[in-house]
Amino acid sequence: MEQDIRAEMACCGARHKERALEEIKSLANRLSRIEGQVRGIKKMIEDGAYCTDVLMQSAAVSAAMNSFNRELLASHIKTCVADGIRGGDDEIIDELVGLLQKLMK
């Protein structure tokens, strides 16, 4: 299935990044923990938890997502952006600036 997704991305012109197994595991583990936190919040709502308790857990999920984004952004800059600049791709800088503007909204 993973190969099917990669083939589909290649045929439609989408970009792709090969990640080291360690990076994949780290990012996937973070997302799994966040997924568990979100399921916990859903259960809190279903169980009638007090609003401030739910909001505190929601804030924790937001912080976890921000941490995930920082890790992924750092990797992107160190690899994709740096490689693009070394290869003479000036558009990569515009892409990064646009991305940062979106992330800072």
C-alpha positions in Angstrom: 0.0 0.0 0.0 2.8 2.4 0.9 4.3 1.9 -2.6 0.9 2.6 -4.1 0.7 5.9 -2.4 4.3 6.8 -3.5 3.5 5.8 -7.1 0.3 7.9 -7.0 2.2 10.9 -5.6 4.9 10.5 -8.3 2.4 10.3 -11.2 0.5 13.4 -10.1 3.7 15.5 -9.6 3.5 15.7 -5.9 6.7 16.0 -4.0 8.0 13.3 -1.8 10.6 13.0 1.0 12.5 10.0 2.0 12.8 9.9 5.8 15.1 7.9 7.9 13.4 5.2 9.9 14.3 6.9 13.1 12.6 10.1 12.0 9.5 8.2 10.9 9.3 6.4 14.2 9.7 9.6 16.2 7.1 11.6 14.3 4.7 8.6 14.3 5.1 8.1 18.0 4.3 11.8 18.7 1.2 11.6 16.5 0.1 8.4 18.3 0.4 10.1 21.7 -1.5 13.1 20.4 -4.2 10.8 18.9 -4.5 9.2 22.3 -4.9 12.6 24.0 -7.6 13.6 21.5 -9.5 10.3 22.2 -9.2 11.1 25.9 -10.7 14.5 25.4 -13.6 12.9 23.4 -14.2 10.5 26.3 -14.1 13.5 28.7 -16.8 15.2 26.7 -18.9 12.0 26.6 -18.5 11.5 30.3 -19.5 15.1 31.1 -16.2 16.4 32.3 -16.0 19.9 33.6 -15.2 22.5 30.9 -11.9 23.8 32.4 -10.6 20.2 32.6 -11.4 19.6 29.0 -9.9 22.9 28.0 -6.7 22.1 29.8 -6.4 18.8 28.0 -7.2 20.6 24.7 -4.3 23.1 25.4 -2.0 20.1 26.0 -2.9 18.7 22.6 -2.2 22.1 21.0 1.1 22.2 22.7 1.9 18.7 21.5 1.0 19.6 18.0 3.2 22.7 18.2 6.1 20.5 19.3 5.4 18.1 16.5 5.4 21.0 14.0 8.7 22.4 15.4 10.4 19.0 15.0 9.1 18.6 11.4 9.9 22.2 10.5 13.5 21.8 11.8 13.9 18.7 9.7 12.5 20.4 6.7 14.9 23.3 7.0 17.9 21.1 7.6 17.2 18.8 4.6 14.7 20.0 2.0 15.4 23.8 2.3 19.2 23.4 2.6 19.3 21.0 -0.3 17.2 23.3 -2.4 19.4 26.3 -1.7 22.5 24.3 -2.4 21.0 23.2 -5.7 20.1 26.8 -6.7 16.4 26.5 -6.1 15.5 30.0 -4.9 11.8 29.2 -4.9 12.3 27.0 -1.8 12.9 30.2 0.2 9.6 31.7 -0.9 7.9 28.4 -0.1 9.5 28.4 3.4 8.4 32.1 4.0 4.8 31.2 2.9 4.8 28.2 5.2 6.1 30.2 8.2 3.4 32.8 7.6 0.7 30.1 7.6 2.1 28.4 10.8 2.2 31.7 12.6 -1.4 32.6 12.1 
